[in-house]
Amino acid sequence: MAFGTPVGPRAAGFAFDLSHSYTLPIMASASANIVAAVIAAAMSRATPPEKF
């Protein structure tokens, strides 16, 4: 979140200026969210370390 908040709007604006469409930023954002969801799901299924 700390990286995406300042960089995301500028990157989306730059992509819009190049392509005159918001399709690329929307697809990139959706892809990043899917990857984050997969990582979060994988982390929640990991077994916690044993306590000594």
HTML snippet that shows the backbone in 3Dmol.js (N, CA, C, O; Angstrom):
<script src="https://3Dmol.org/build/3Dmol-min.js"></script>
<div id="view" style="width:600px;height:400px;position:relative"></div>
<script>
const pdb = `
ATOM      1  N   MET A   1       0.820  -1.178   0.000  1.00  0.00           N
ATOM      2  CA  MET A   1       0.000   0.000   0.000  1.00  0.00           C
ATOM      3  C   MET A   1       0.875   1.256   0.000  1.00  0.00           C
ATOM      4  O   MET A   1       0.538   2.248  -0.646  1.00  0.00           O
ATOM      5  N   ALA A   2       1.974   1.214   0.710  1.00  0.00           N
ATOM      6  CA  ALA A   2       2.828   2.397   0.782  1.00  0.00           C
ATOM      7  C   ALA A   2       3.455   2.713  -0.573  1.00  0.00           C
ATOM      8  O   ALA A   2       3.775   3.870  -0.846  1.00  0.00           O
ATOM      9  N   PHE A   3       3.633   1.713  -1.416  1.00  0.00           N
ATOM     10  CA  PHE A   3       4.198   1.944  -2.743  1.00  0.00           C
ATOM     11  C   PHE A   3       3.106   2.324  -3.740  1.00  0.00           C
ATOM     12  O   PHE A   3       3.287   3.242  -4.541  1.00  0.00           O
ATOM     13  N   GLY A   4       1.980   1.625  -3.694  1.00  0.00           N
ATOM     14  CA  GLY A   4       0.928   1.823  -4.679  1.00  0.00           C
ATOM     15  C   GLY A   4       0.203   3.145  -4.576  1.00  0.00           C
ATOM     16  O   GLY A   4      -0.241   3.689  -5.587  1.00  0.00           O
ATOM     17  N   THR A   5       0.075   3.673  -3.365  1.00  0.00           N
ATOM     18  CA  THR A   5      -0.676   4.917  -3.184  1.00  0.00           C
ATOM     19  C   THR A   5      -0.025   6.098  -3.905  1.00  0.00           C
ATOM     20  O   THR A   5      -0.730   6.814  -4.617  1.00  0.00           O
ATOM     21  N   PRO A   6       1.280   6.341  -3.760  1.00  0.00           N
ATOM     22  CA  PRO A   6       1.849   7.482  -4.483  1.00  0.00           C
ATOM     23  C   PRO A   6       2.157   7.181  -5.951  1.00  0.00           C
ATOM     24  O   PRO A   6       2.136   8.090  -6.781  1.00  0.00           O
ATOM     25  N   VAL A   7       2.439   5.929  -6.282  1.00  0.00           N
ATOM     26  CA  VAL A   7       2.877   5.591  -7.635  1.00  0.00           C
ATOM     27  C   VAL A   7       1.702   5.251  -8.556  1.00  0.00           C
ATOM     28  O   VAL A   7       1.743   5.567  -9.745  1.00  0.00           O
ATOM     29  N   GLY A   8       0.669   4.620  -8.028  1.00  0.00           N
ATOM     30  CA  GLY A   8      -0.430   4.127  -8.842  1.00  0.00           C
ATOM     31  C   GLY A   8      -1.130   5.174  -9.691  1.00  0.00           C
ATOM     32  O   GLY A   8      -1.263   4.975 -10.899  1.00  0.00           O
ATOM     33  N   PRO A   9      -1.584   6.283  -9.112  1.00  0.00           N
ATOM     34  CA  PRO A   9      -2.271   7.284  -9.934  1.00  0.00           C
ATOM     35  C   PRO A   9      -1.390   7.892 -11.027  1.00  0.00           C
ATOM     36  O   PRO A   9      -1.858   8.163 -12.132  1.00  0.00           O
ATOM     37  N   ARG A  10      -0.142   8.096 -10.714  1.00  0.00           N
ATOM     38  CA  ARG A  10       0.766   8.651 -11.731  1.00  0.00           C
ATOM     39  C   ARG A  10       1.010   7.647 -12.854  1.00  0.00           C
ATOM     40  O   ARG A  10       1.042   8.015 -14.028  1.00  0.00           O
ATOM     41  N   ALA A  11       1.181   6.372 -12.486  1.00  0.00           N
ATOM     42  CA  ALA A  11       1.385   5.334 -13.490  1.00  0.00           C
ATOM     43  C   ALA A  11       0.135   5.166 -14.357  1.00  0.00           C
ATOM     44  O   ALA A  11       0.238   4.981 -15.570  1.00  0.00           O
ATOM     45  N   ALA A  12      -1.042   5.232 -13.736  1.00  0.00           N
ATOM     46  CA  ALA A  12      -2.289   5.127 -14.500  1.00  0.00           C
ATOM     47  C   ALA A  12      -2.437   6.313 -15.450  1.00  0.00           C
ATOM     48  O   ALA A  12      -2.851   6.144 -16.597  1.00  0.00           O
ATOM     49  N   GLY A  13      -2.106   7.492 -14.982  1.00  0.00           N
ATOM     50  CA  GLY A  13      -2.167   8.673 -15.845  1.00  0.00           C
ATOM     51  C   GLY A  13      -1.194   8.589 -17.002  1.00  0.00           C
ATOM     52  O   GLY A  13      -1.521   8.973 -18.125  1.00  0.00           O
ATOM     53  N   PHE A  14       0.005   8.087 -16.732  1.00  0.00           N
ATOM     54  CA  PHE A  14       1.005   7.923 -17.787  1.00  0.00           C
ATOM     55  C   PHE A  14       0.525   6.910 -18.816  1.00  0.00           C
ATOM     56  O   PHE A  14       0.654   7.137 -20.019  1.00  0.00           O
ATOM     57  N   ALA A  15      -0.034   5.777 -18.344  1.00  0.00           N
ATOM     58  CA  ALA A  15      -0.542   4.761 -19.264  1.00  0.00           C
ATOM     59  C   ALA A  15      -1.707   5.322 -20.086  1.00  0.00           C
ATOM     60  O   ALA A  15      -1.826   5.015 -21.272  1.00  0.00           O
ATOM     61  N   PHE A  16      -2.568   6.142 -19.468  1.00  0.00           N
ATOM     62  CA  PHE A  16      -3.670   6.764 -20.205  1.00  0.00           C
ATOM     63  C   PHE A  16      -3.132   7.714 -21.274  1.00  0.00           C
ATOM     64  O   PHE A  16      -3.643   7.739 -22.394  1.00  0.00           O
ATOM     65  N   ASP A  17      -2.107   8.493 -20.935  1.00  0.00           N
ATOM     66  CA  ASP A  17      -1.533   9.422 -21.903  1.00  0.00           C
ATOM     67  C   ASP A  17      -0.957   8.681 -23.110  1.00  0.00           C
ATOM     68  O   ASP A  17      -1.030   9.173 -24.237  1.00  0.00           O
ATOM     69  N   LEU A  18      -0.394   7.521 -22.878  1.00  0.00           N
ATOM     70  CA  LEU A  18       0.182   6.744 -23.981  1.00  0.00           C
ATOM     71  C   LEU A  18      -0.883   6.072 -24.837  1.00  0.00           C
ATOM     72  O   LEU A  18      -0.776   6.063 -26.063  1.00  0.00           O
ATOM     73  N   SER A  19      -1.903   5.512 -24.207  1.00  0.00           N
ATOM     74  CA  SER A  19      -2.865   4.698 -24.947  1.00  0.00           C
ATOM     75  C   SER A  19      -4.235   5.359 -25.128  1.00  0.00           C
ATOM     76  O   SER A  19      -5.054   4.856 -25.897  1.00  0.00           O
ATOM     77  N   HIS A  20      -4.499   6.459 -24.447  1.00  0.00           N
ATOM     78  CA  HIS A  20      -5.803   7.138 -24.483  1.00  0.00           C
ATOM     79  C   HIS A  20      -6.936   6.203 -24.066  1.00  0.00           C
ATOM     80  O   HIS A  20      -8.056   6.295 -24.570  1.00  0.00           O
ATOM     81  N   SER A  21      -6.620   5.308 -23.140  1.00  0.00           N
ATOM     82  CA  SER A  21      -7.605   4.355 -22.630  1.00  0.00           C
ATOM     83  C   SER A  21      -7.195   3.954 -21.222  1.00  0.00           C
ATOM     84  O   SER A  21      -6.007   3.911 -20.901  1.00  0.00           O
ATOM     85  N   TYR A  22      -8.179   3.661 -20.387  1.00  0.00           N
ATOM     86  CA  TYR A  22      -7.891   3.193 -19.035  1.00  0.00           C
ATOM     87  C   TYR A  22      -7.844   1.669 -18.954  1.00  0.00           C
ATOM     88  O   TYR A  22      -7.734   1.118 -17.859  1.00  0.00           O
ATOM     89  N   THR A  23      -7.925   0.985 -20.083  1.00  0.00           N
ATOM     90  CA  THR A  23      -7.928  -0.481 -20.080  1.00  0.00           C
ATOM     91  C   THR A  23      -6.650  -1.048 -19.473  1.00  0.00           C
ATOM     92  O   THR A  23      -6.721  -1.941 -18.629  1.00  0.00           O
ATOM     93  N   LEU A  24      -5.496  -0.559 -19.877  1.00  0.00           N
ATOM     94  CA  LEU A  24      -4.225  -1.079 -19.362  1.00  0.00           C
ATOM     95  C   LEU A  24      -4.084  -0.890 -17.852  1.00  0.00           C
ATOM     96  O   LEU A  24      -3.741  -1.851 -17.163  1.00  0.00           O
ATOM     97  N   PRO A  25      -4.332   0.304 -17.303  1.00  0.00           N
ATOM     98  CA  PRO A  25      -4.221   0.441 -15.845  1.00  0.00           C
ATOM     99  C   PRO A  25      -5.233  -0.420 -15.084  1.00  0.00           C
ATOM    100  O   PRO A  25      -4.917  -0.959 -14.024  1.00  0.00           O
ATOM    101  N   ILE A  26      -6.447  -0.548 -15.626  1.00  0.00           N
ATOM    102  CA  ILE A  26      -7.451  -1.362 -14.947  1.00  0.00           C
ATOM    103  C   ILE A  26      -7.043  -2.827 -14.963  1.00  0.00           C
ATOM    104  O   ILE A  26      -7.172  -3.514 -13.949  1.00  0.00           O
ATOM    105  N   MET A  27      -6.554  -3.314 -16.095  1.00  0.00           N
ATOM    106  CA  MET A  27      -6.128  -4.717 -16.183  1.00  0.00           C
ATOM    107  C   MET A  27      -4.902  -4.980 -15.296  1.00  0.00           C
ATOM    108  O   MET A  27      -4.811  -6.039 -14.675  1.00  0.00           O
ATOM    109  N   ALA A  28      -3.975  -4.043 -15.231  1.00  0.00           N
ATOM    110  CA  ALA A  28      -2.805  -4.199 -14.375  1.00  0.00           C
ATOM    111  C   ALA A  28      -3.216  -4.221 -12.903  1.00  0.00           C
ATOM    112  O   ALA A  28      -2.690  -5.009 -12.117  1.00  0.00           O
ATOM    113  N   SER A  29      -4.146  -3.362 -12.541  1.00  0.00           N
ATOM    114  CA  SER A  29      -4.628  -3.327 -11.161  1.00  0.00           C
ATOM    115  C   SER A  29      -5.360  -4.618 -10.801  1.00  0.00           C
ATOM    116  O   SER A  29      -5.152  -5.171  -9.721  1.00  0.00           O
ATOM    117  N   ALA A  30      -6.203  -5.091 -11.692  1.00  0.00           N
ATOM    118  CA  ALA A  30      -6.927  -6.340 -11.440  1.00  0.00           C
ATOM    119  C   ALA A  30      -5.950  -7.511 -11.310  1.00  0.00           C
ATOM    120  O   ALA A  30      -6.116  -8.370 -10.443  1.00  0.00           O
ATOM    121  N   SER A  31      -4.942  -7.542 -12.166  1.00  0.00           N
ATOM    122  CA  SER A  31      -3.943  -8.605 -12.092  1.00  0.00           C
ATOM    123  C   SER A  31      -3.172  -8.567 -10.775  1.00  0.00           C
ATOM    124  O   SER A  31      -2.926  -9.607 -10.164  1.00  0.00           O
ATOM    125  N   ALA A  32      -2.796  -7.381 -10.347  1.00  0.00           N
ATOM    126  CA  ALA A  32      -2.075  -7.252  -9.080  1.00  0.00           C
ATOM    127  C   ALA A  32      -2.943  -7.696  -7.910  1.00  0.00           C
ATOM    128  O   ALA A  32      -2.441  -8.307  -6.967  1.00  0.00           O
ATOM    129  N   ASN A  33      -4.231  -7.400  -7.960  1.00  0.00           N
ATOM    130  CA  ASN A  33      -5.140  -7.825  -6.896  1.00  0.00           C
ATOM    131  C   ASN A  33      -5.309  -9.340  -6.872  1.00  0.00           C
ATOM    132  O   ASN A  33      -5.390  -9.936  -5.798  1.00  0.00           O
ATOM    133  N   ILE A  34      -5.363  -9.967  -8.040  1.00  0.00           N
ATOM    134  CA  ILE A  34      -5.472 -11.425  -8.098  1.00  0.00           C
ATOM    135  C   ILE A  34      -4.217 -12.074  -7.530  1.00  0.00           C
ATOM    136  O   ILE A  34      -4.306 -13.036  -6.768  1.00  0.00           O
ATOM    137  N   VAL A  35      -3.054 -11.556  -7.896  1.00  0.00           N
ATOM    138  CA  VAL A  35      -1.797 -12.086  -7.364  1.00  0.00           C
ATOM    139  C   VAL A  35      -1.756 -11.923  -5.847  1.00  0.00           C
ATOM    140  O   VAL A  35      -1.351 -12.847  -5.141  1.00  0.00           O
ATOM    141  N   ALA A  36      -2.164 -10.775  -5.340  1.00  0.00           N
ATOM    142  CA  ALA A  36      -2.177 -10.531  -3.895  1.00  0.00           C
ATOM    143  C   ALA A  36      -3.140 -11.486  -3.192  1.00  0.00           C
ATOM    144  O   ALA A  36      -2.838 -11.974  -2.103  1.00  0.00           O
ATOM    145  N   ALA A  37      -4.284 -11.757  -3.797  1.00  0.00           N
ATOM    146  CA  ALA A  37      -5.251 -12.677  -3.197  1.00  0.00           C
ATOM    147  C   ALA A  37      -4.697 -14.098  -3.144  1.00  0.00           C
ATOM    148  O   ALA A  37      -4.899 -14.806  -2.157  1.00  0.00           O
ATOM    149  N   VAL A  38      -4.009 -14.513  -4.188  1.00  0.00           N
ATOM    150  CA  VAL A  38      -3.401 -15.849  -4.202  1.00  0.00           C
ATOM    151  C   VAL A  38      -2.323 -15.958  -3.130  1.00  0.00           C
ATOM    152  O   VAL A  38      -2.242 -16.971  -2.435  1.00  0.00           O
ATOM    153  N   ILE A  39      -1.509 -14.941  -2.992  1.00  0.00           N
ATOM    154  CA  ILE A  39      -0.462 -14.946  -1.969  1.00  0.00           C
ATOM    155  C   ILE A  39      -1.086 -14.983  -0.575  1.00  0.00           C
ATOM    156  O   ILE A  39      -0.633 -15.735   0.288  1.00  0.00           O
ATOM    157  N   ALA A  40      -2.117 -14.181  -0.356  1.00  0.00           N
ATOM    158  CA  ALA A  40      -2.773 -14.162   0.956  1.00  0.00           C
ATOM    159  C   ALA A  40      -3.407 -15.516   1.260  1.00  0.00           C
ATOM    160  O   ALA A  40      -3.329 -15.989   2.394  1.00  0.00           O
ATOM    161  N   ALA A  41      -4.028 -16.142   0.275  1.00  0.00           N
ATOM    162  CA  ALA A  41      -4.631 -17.457   0.486  1.00  0.00           C
ATOM    163  C   ALA A  41      -3.565 -18.508   0.789  1.00  0.00           C
ATOM    164  O   ALA A  41      -3.764 -19.370   1.645  1.00  0.00           O
ATOM    165  N   ALA A  42      -2.450 -18.437   0.096  1.00  0.00           N
ATOM    166  CA  ALA A  42      -1.365 -19.390   0.338  1.00  0.00           C
ATOM    167  C   ALA A  42      -0.766 -19.201   1.732  1.00  0.00           C
ATOM    168  O   ALA A  42      -0.417 -20.176   2.399  1.00  0.00           O
ATOM    169  N   MET A  43      -0.651 -17.959   2.164  1.00  0.00           N
ATOM    170  CA  MET A  43      -0.085 -17.688   3.483  1.00  0.00           C
ATOM    171  C   MET A  43      -1.023 -18.141   4.598  1.00  0.00           C
ATOM    172  O   MET A  43      -0.563 -18.567   5.657  1.00  0.00           O
ATOM    173  N   SER A  44      -2.316 -18.056   4.375  1.00  0.00           N
ATOM    174  CA  SER A  44      -3.263 -18.445   5.420  1.00  0.00           C
ATOM    175  C   SER A  44      -3.319 -19.956   5.598  1.00  0.00           C
ATOM    176  O   SER A  44      -3.742 -20.436   6.650  1.00  0.00           O
ATOM    177  N   ARG A  45      -2.904 -20.705   4.600  1.00  0.00           N
ATOM    178  CA  ARG A  45      -2.913 -22.158   4.677  1.00  0.00           C
ATOM    179  C   ARG A  45      -1.601 -22.730   5.211  1.00  0.00           C
ATOM    180  O   ARG A  45      -1.518 -23.924   5.498  1.00  0.00           O
ATOM    181  N   ALA A  46      -0.598 -21.904   5.343  1.00  0.00           N
ATOM    182  CA  ALA A  46       0.697 -22.364   5.849  1.00  0.00           C
ATOM    183  C   ALA A  46       0.566 -22.743   7.320  1.00  0.00           C
ATOM    184  O   ALA A  46      -0.167 -22.104   8.075  1.00  0.00           O
ATOM    185  N   THR A  47       1.279 -23.777   7.713  1.00  0.00           N
ATOM    186  CA  THR A  47       1.224 -24.202   9.114  1.00  0.00           C
ATOM    187  C   THR A  47       2.105 -23.284   9.953  1.00  0.00           C
ATOM    188  O   THR A  47       3.210 -22.933   9.541  1.00  0.00           O
ATOM    189  N   PRO A  48       1.623 -22.901  11.117  1.00  0.00           N
ATOM    190  CA  PRO A  48       2.431 -22.020  11.968  1.00  0.00           C
ATOM    191  C   PRO A  48       3.637 -22.786  12.525  1.00  0.00           C
ATOM    192  O   PRO A  48       3.583 -24.006  12.683  1.00  0.00           O
ATOM    193  N   PRO A  49       4.704 -22.075  12.816  1.00  0.00           N
ATOM    194  CA  PRO A  49       5.879 -22.743  13.380  1.00  0.00           C
ATOM    195  C   PRO A  49       5.566 -23.304  14.774  1.00  0.00           C
ATOM    196  O   PRO A  49       4.744 -22.768  15.516  1.00  0.00           O
ATOM    197  N   GLU A  50       6.244 -24.387  15.090  1.00  0.00           N
ATOM    198  CA  GLU A  50       6.046 -25.001  16.407  1.00  0.00           C
ATOM    199  C   GLU A  50       6.715 -24.156  17.482  1.00  0.00           C
ATOM    200  O   GLU A  50       7.772 -23.564  17.263  1.00  0.00           O
ATOM    201  N   LYS A  51       6.077 -24.113  18.648  1.00  0.00           N
ATOM    202  CA  LYS A  51       6.649 -23.374  19.771  1.00  0.00           C
ATOM    203  C   LYS A  51       7.583 -24.314  20.537  1.00  0.00           C
ATOM    204  O   LYS A  51       7.337 -25.515  20.651  1.00  0.00           O
ATOM    205  N   PHE A  52       8.639 -23.737  21.045  1.00  0.00           N
ATOM    206  CA  PHE A  52       9.617 -24.539  21.793  1.00  0.00           C
ATOM    207  C   PHE A  52       9.272 -24.603  23.232  1.00  0.00           C
ATOM    208  O   PHE A  52       9.986 -25.236  24.011  1.00  0.00           O
TER     209      PHE A  52
END
`;
const viewer = $3Dmol.createViewer("view");
viewer.addModel(pdb, "pdb");
viewer.setStyle({}, {cartoon: {color: "spectrum"}});
viewer.zoomTo();
viewer.render();
</script>
